[in-house]
Amino acid sequence: MADVTRSVGISEQIRLIAGLRWRILRNSLRKKNNRLDLIGLIFTGFFGSIMVLGLCIAFYAGAYASLSQGRPEWMALLFWGIFLFWQIFPVLVAGFGANFEFRTLLRFPLNLRAFYIIGLAYGFADFSALASVCWLLAMTAGATAAKPGVLPAMLLIVAMFMLLNVTLERLIGSWLERLLARRRARELFLGLFVLSMISLNFINPLMQRYGASARPAFQRLLPYLAWFPPSLAGRALAAITRLQPARFLLSSSLLLLYLVLFSALLWRRFAAQYRGEELSETAAPARPAVRPTAARDDGPDRLSLLSPPVAAIVRKEFRYLTRNGFALLALLMPRW
């Protein structure tokens, strides 16, 4: 396999893997269930594209209004919206359905650079990435329509911002891939997601009660957010519109520093997977101690009032319930 890897270039390896994935998809459509899944995916993509196009208009109008009205600092809010959606949406949907395990590509004789490039390519294939790229292009078109001179700087900022987001998303996804491989972790993730959705009902009462007092604390927090990538992208664009090259170079350099840092961490993570390591693996289980059956003492039988068959069924159902988070969650959820 090492000889095959050295004799084939990176572009040829990527082409072979893409052709193999296409053949697997085409052959899987021979099954009726897979064809129905593809039809459902097409319908979902159609309605999702309507939402993306609608928000493209909103991002275009926001970028155009920010620059035409002399408020380029508002562009940071648009970058923050795209950044949060790009990073949070894949995490929210990661625990639902069957996900493609990226480590399965290690079956093929890929070198590390090809493995890294294919990993970034898979990051751009997500719905959140495709939608965010469309919104960034809409922002670029809106900013160019307002001030055509900012097009080169806007393209540079958007390119670095896209690479930074896809690198960070793949870094987070590579850790979640191993974490969500365990059933208990998926159940815990689903429970936290449902609890967070239920907790959204308390936002409005809390804002009415503590909104006025929390506003000064939020304003004191804003300066610290200025050093995060979305704020740096907005500051770089604002600096170029106000003809401040020093501030533009500073913000762009910090944005590039974030990109280099996340790329190095992702390279290290992929290199660990490439060498067969799993950084999130737990320690090997120790040999369980064998206890004599006669020495076991379960304490007093709290189900002594029931007959032995009924007591055994109650114990079995209780153990099934405590070991299945989905069933326990369904029991606690209200029935409407």
Residue pairs with C-beta under 8 A, 6 or more apart in sequence:
1 109
2 109
4 109
5 13
5 109
5 110
5 111
8 16
8 109
10 111
10 113
10 114
10 117
13 108
13 110
13 111
13 114
14 114
14 117
14 118
14 121
16 108
17 105
17 108
17 110
17 114
17 118
20 108
28 34
29 35
29 38
48 127
48 131
51 131
52 130
52 131
52 134
52 135
53 134
55 131
55 135
56 134
56 135
56 137
56 138
57 138
59 78
59 82
59 135
59 138
59 139
59 142
60 138
60 139
60 141
60 142
60 145
61 142
62 74
62 77
62 78
62 139
62 142
63 75
63 78
63 138
63 139
63 140
63 141
63 142
63 143
63 146
64 142
64 143
64 145
64 146
65 71
65 74
65 146
66 72
66 73
66 74
66 75
66 78
66 143
66 146
67 75
67 142
67 143
67 146
67 147
67 150
67 241
68 146
68 147
72 234
72 237
72 238
72 241
72 242
73 234
73 235
73 238
74 234
75 139
75 143
75 233
75 234
75 237
75 238
76 230
76 231
76 233
76 234
76 235
76 238
77 234
78 135
78 139
78 234
79 161
79 229
79 230
79 231
79 233
79 234
80 230
80 231
82 132
82 135
82 136
82 161
82 165
82 230
83 161
83 165
83 229
83 230
85 128
85 131
85 132
86 128
86 129
86 132
86 165
86 169
87 165
87 168
87 169
87 172
89 127
89 128
90 126
90 128
90 169
90 172
90 173
91 172
91 176
92 193
94 173
94 176
94 180
94 189
95 180
95 186
95 189
95 190
95 193
96 190
99 177
99 180
100 122
101 177
101 181
102 119
102 122
102 173
102 174
102 177
102 273
103 177
103 273
105 115
105 118
106 115
106 273
106 274
110 118
112 270
112 271
112 274
115 270
115 274
116 266
116 267
116 270
119 170
119 174
119 266
119 270
120 166
120 167
120 170
122 170
123 129
123 166
123 167
123 169
123 170
123 173
124 130
124 133
124 166
126 169
128 169
129 165
129 166
129 169
132 162
132 165
133 162
136 158
136 161
136 162
137 158
139 154
139 158
140 151
140 154
140 155
140 158
143 150
143 151
143 154
143 237
144 150
144 151
144 154
147 241
150 237
150 240
150 241
153 236
153 237
153 240
153 248
154 237
156 252
157 233
157 236
157 237
157 252
157 255
160 233
160 252
160 255
160 256
160 259
161 229
161 230
161 233
161 255
163 259
164 229
164 255
164 258
164 259
164 262
165 229
167 259
167 262
167 263
167 266
168 262
170 266
171 262
171 265
171 266
171 269
174 266
174 269
174 270
174 273
175 269
175 279
175 280
178 278
178 279
178 280
178 281
179 185
179 280
180 186
180 189
184 325
187 324
187 325
187 326
187 329
188 325
190 325
190 326
190 329
191 325
191 329
194 329
194 333
207 214
225 231
226 232
226 235
227 254
229 255
229 258
232 251
232 252
232 254
232 255
232 258
233 251
233 255
235 247
235 251
236 247
236 248
236 251
236 252
236 255
239 245
239 246
239 247
239 248
239 251
240 248
269 279
272 278
272 279
301 311
303 310
303 311
303 314
303 315
304 311
306 314
320 327
321 327
321 328
321 331
322 328
